Amino acid sequence: MKGQNKLFIAIIIALIIGVGIGGFVHTQYPGSAEPFSKNIKLLGTVFIRLVQMIIAPLVFTTLVVGIAKMSDIKMIGRVGTKAMLWFISASLVSLFIGLVLVNWMEPGHVTKLPIQDAASAEELLKSSKGFSMEDFVKHIIPKSIFEAFATNEVLQIVVFSIMFGVALANMGEEYVQPVIKLFDIIAHGILKMVGYIMWFAPLGVLGAIAAVVATNGFEIFKVYAVYLRDFFFALGILWLVLLLVGYLILGNRLFELLRRIKAPLLIAFSTTSSEAVFPKLVEELERFGCNSRVVSFILPLGYSFNLDGSMMYMTFASIFIAQIYGIEMTLGQQITMLLVLMLTSKGIAGVPRASLVIIVATCSMFGIPPEGIALILPIDHFCDMGRSMTNVLGNALATSAVSKWEGQLEHGNGNEVV
């Protein structure tokens, strides 16, 4: 774990330096803050794009190999059923926690937020529209697997990979062995690339943090203190629930899991992208002792169906916007909203601000001014930090739990955890 600790320390140092540089530019050279932010943000862009470059081939190869190696269709169905039960339960719990706590703390009633120019939300408003079953189906089923690869549509890649993997599993082991071996080699080659790419993470963290602090300064923490306080309190409750369930399933090995995934958690927190740590998470879960076939099957599904932090944020932010505009929603309307979010959110990418598009669409459905998203855009970066980290924790727990239920959770096969 020495290399892992070095990376963790490097990220922490980059985080501190980023805040310092951003604060210096904001206070000493406010006129240069905008161009400075635009340029230094490129460090984060480079890191994110490097990771995005390998997500599609990694999801495809690991998922196909994982399913094809199972060969037992009953096992595929059993593992898939257990995973979906976890995903649906965790999503409902996350949405419910957000709904209860935003109604209890009422941040929209006690906070006087400066009204933002709706133009800042214009791009999001254009890219979102009311929910329709047709759009949902189109989002799940790929028109072309090459288009899905080109646009990094993880859910569409997952659908194709599952069908292709099941087909290979039914063709006889000897016949498909060369194909499986080829994909297995490609998957391991891509995982080898992960080690190289992760050393760009500190630079990405420095760029992302410095940019947002240089632009908004430290005042943003004061202006939105109540909203951030209430949201992170709700996130803390969700973490307690997830960790409690994790402890009931994994026992003391939960703490070993948390040590394993500390760097992915920090990278997700800093870059506001849970997708950015997908390759590293695959590697660490296998080192933790999760069965590689289960990891390659569950984790890609989790990135489409099990974004716990994003789920909780959706109910929290939607009701918050309603509170800001003084719109009172009945219990029935709020429960309906919860169920709509449960459906529409499936398949959202684990990348920055993806959940905001869903929030805008949901607000439009329930008569809440979608322009209200402009109110939370300035602090969404900080909220995204928390929810991205929570997404990573939720997927790590889901994969570990299913491995344990399958009786295929071994002791770590990587370096010993210190």
Stockholm file with secondary structure:
# STOCKHOLM 1.0

chainA/1-418         MKGQNKLFIAIIIALIIGVGIGGFVHTQYPGSAEPFSKNIKLLGTVFIRLVQMIIAPLVFTTLVVGIAKMSDIKMIGRVGTKAMLWFISASLVSLFIGLVLVNWMEPGHVTKLPIQDAASAEELLKSSKGFSMEDFVKHIIPKSIFEAFATNEVLQIVVFSIMFGVALANMGEEYVQPVIKLFDIIAHGILKMVGYIMWFAPLGVLGAIAAVVATNGFEIFKVYAVYLRDFFFALGILWLVLLLVGYLILGNRLFELLRRIKAPLLIAFSTTSSEAVFPKLVEELERFGCNSRVVSFILPLGYSFNLDGSMMYMTFASIFIAQIYGIEMTLGQQITMLLVLMLTSKGIAGVPRASLVIIVATCSMFGIPPEGIALILPIDHFCDMGRSMTNVLGNALATSAVSKWEGQLEHGNGNEVV
#=GR chainA/1-418 SS CHHHHHHHHHHHHHHHHHHHHHHHHHHHCGGGHHHHHHHHHHHHHHHHHHHHHHHHHHHHHHHHHHHHHHCCHHHHHHHHHHHHHHHHHHHHHHHHHHHHHHHHHCHHHHCCCCCCCGGGGHHHHHHCCCCCHHHHHHHHSCSCHHHHHHTTCHHHHHHHHHHHHHHHHTSCHHHHHHHHHHHHHHHHHHHHHHHHHGGGHHHHHHHHHHHHHHHHTTHHHHHTHHHHHHHHHHHHHHHHHHHHHHHHHHTTHHHHHHHHTHHHHHHHHHHTCSGGGHHHHHHHHHHHTBCHHHHHHHHHHHHHHCCHHHHHHHHHHHHHHHHHTTCCCCHHHHHHHHHHHHHHTTTCCSSTTHHHHHHHHHHHHTTCCGGGHHHHHHHHHHHHHHHHHHHHHHHHHHHHHHHHHTTCBCSCCSSCCC
#=GC SS_cons         CHHHHHHHHHHHHHHHHHHHHHHHHHHHCGGGHHHHHHHHHHHHHHHHHHHHHHHHHHHHHHHHHHHHHHCCHHHHHHHHHHHHHHHHHHHHHHHHHHHHHHHHHCHHHHCCCCCCCGGGGHHHHHHCCCCCHHHHHHHHSCSCHHHHHHTTCHHHHHHHHHHHHHHHHTSCHHHHHHHHHHHHHHHHHHHHHHHHHGGGHHHHHHHHHHHHHHHHTTHHHHHTHHHHHHHHHHHHHHHHHHHHHHHHHHTTHHHHHHHHTHHHHHHHHHHTCSGGGHHHHHHHHHHHTBCHHHHHHHHHHHHHHCCHHHHHHHHHHHHHHHHHTTCCCCHHHHHHHHHHHHHHTTTCCSSTTHHHHHHHHHHHHTTCCGGGHHHHHHHHHHHHHHHHHHHHHHHHHHHHHHHHHTTCBCSCCSSCCC
//
